[in-house]
Amino acid sequence: MKSGNIVLALLSLAIVLGCPIVASSEDTPQDNKGFTASKTTVVDLGPEIEGMTGRQLRLRLLTIEPGGHIGLHSHKDRPAVVYFLEGRDTVTLADGTSRTFGPGDTSSATKDTTHWHHNDGKEPVTLIAVDIFKPAN
């Protein structure tokens, strides 16, 4: 069997079995660049909701400068919702698909979301992110 056919067969098998295929790319940053988080507000959810000990409801104002990015990260154990205030933020999922968000747009991230953000524009991206967060001890 030719190597191209082997790769195609393995990819097909991975899809059938439901295995996630993560694009490995030299262009996918693992770090943050030109990114700041300010005006953080936190509510300790332990006293508020049974079973939420150690979890926080967190609201942050995030800024990504032109040419900046938030590196690849997972939302496993950290669901989030986002409201975009300014700029154009391109969010790329682990599978390589992208979507660009602008002012007034919203998005969400669930346990199955692994993605990164990048600002290819000429103005800063500003967004409000709210998540349920478990701080490291």
PyMOL commands that set and color helices and strands:
alter all, ss='L'
color gray80, all
select helices_A, chain A and resi 3-17
alter helices_A, ss='H'
color red, helices_A
select strands_A, chain A and resi 33-44+56-74+80-86+89-93+98-101+106-109+114-118+125-133
alter strands_A, ss='S'
color yellow, strands_A
deselect
rebuild
show_as cartoon
